[in-house]
Amino acid sequence: MKKRAIAAVVAGLAAAALGLTPGTASAADNDVLSASTTGASASLTVDWTGSESFTLRNVKLSDTSCDAHPVFFHVSVPGFQFPNHFNSAGCGTTTTWGSMPGSLTGGIHSLWLTVCRDTTFDNCSTSATSINPYN
């Protein structure tokens, strides 16, 4: 009986040391997303801050083509697309944003990044999906 109690305490301490406490997100839950298409690339880090909220960090949007077309990105969640953000500075430029918070009442299960070259028929590409660890 004493051995089981000691084993449980040791297992609990090991889990706490590894950041495995129930109900808490750790730095490992932050995802780097990136997407690129002809003429445009974007990358960012998703920091999940709750079941209905996130912060985008280290956001970068690059115009990789000299074709006079602006580039843009947006993030989407199931059933909703957040507003577009543009880089209209031209050939070889990168626009950055430090921190962009977002939230949606009712919960956010997942999020993904889409980058596009702004043409008549937008040329777009979508990243992998980041899953919210709070849900």
N, C-alpha and C positions, 0 to 999 in steps of 0.2 A: 504494500500500500504506500509506503514511504517512497519507494523507487518511482512509482507512477506520479506522485505529486512533484517530485524533483524533476522528472522528465517533462512534465507539463510546464513547469516554471522555466526550464531551460528552453523548451520549444517556444514559449511566449516571448522570452527575451531575445531569441534569435530572430523571430518574426519582427519584433519591434526594431531591432538593429538594422534589419534589411528594409525597413519602411513598409512593411506589410500589414499595417494596422487597418482594420476594417473601416470602410467608409471614407477613406482619405485618398486623394489622388497624390501621386508623387511626380517628380520631374520626368520620370519615364513615360508618363501619360501625355506629355507634350509631343506633338507630331510636327515634323517638317514636311511640308507639302510643296511640290513643284510641278509645273506644267510648261510645255513649250510647243510652239507651232511655227510654221514658216513666218519669220519676221517678228516673233514675240516670245518672251519667256517671263515667267513669274515664279517667285518662291516666297514662302512665309512659314512661320512657326505658329501652330495653334496651341494656346494655353487654355485648357478647359478650366473654368472657374466655378461652375455649378451646373445643375441639370438644365438650366435655361440660359446659360451665358458662357462666353468665351472672350479671349483677347487674342488678336492677331499681332505678332511681333515680327520684327526684322522683315518687313514686307518690301519686296523688290519687284519692279516691273521694268523690263528692258525692251527697247525697240532695237531689234537685231538686223533690220533691213533698211536699206536706203530707198524706200519706195513712196514716200510722202503720205503714208497711211498711219494714223495714230494707232496705238495699241491700248488695250484695256483688260482689266481682270474683274472678276466678282467671285464671291463665295456663295455657295448654295447649301441649304439644308433640305431635308425632305419636305416638299410642298412650299418652299419659299426661296426666293433669290434676293440677296442683299444688293444694294446699288453698285453700279459700275464705277471703277476708278481708272482714270486715264493717264497715259503718258503721251503728250503731243509734242514733246521737245525734239523729236526727230531722230535721225540715223545715229545708231551707236550710243544712245543715252539710256540712263537708268534713273527712274524715279523711285524714291524710298519713302516709307512711312514707318515711324517708330513703334507706335502702339495704336491699335484700332479695336475698341471694345464692341461687342455685339451681343444681343440677347433676343429671345423670342419667348413670349409667354406660352406656356403649355409644354415646354421641354424641347430640347434639341437632341436627337439621337446621334446624328452624324453630320459631317461637314466636308465639302470638297471645294477645290479651287478650279476656276476656268479662266484661261487666258485666250485673248482673241486679237487678231489684226482687224481693224475697223475698215471693212470694205463693203461693197454692195451685198455680198453674201459672206458674212463674217467667217473667217478662217479661225477655228477655235480648237482647243485641246483641254482636256480635263485631267486633273491629278487623281491620285489614289484617294481613298476616303479615310478621314479621321473619325474614329468612334469615340463618343463622349463617355468617359469612365464613370461619370456620376449617374448614369442611367442604368 
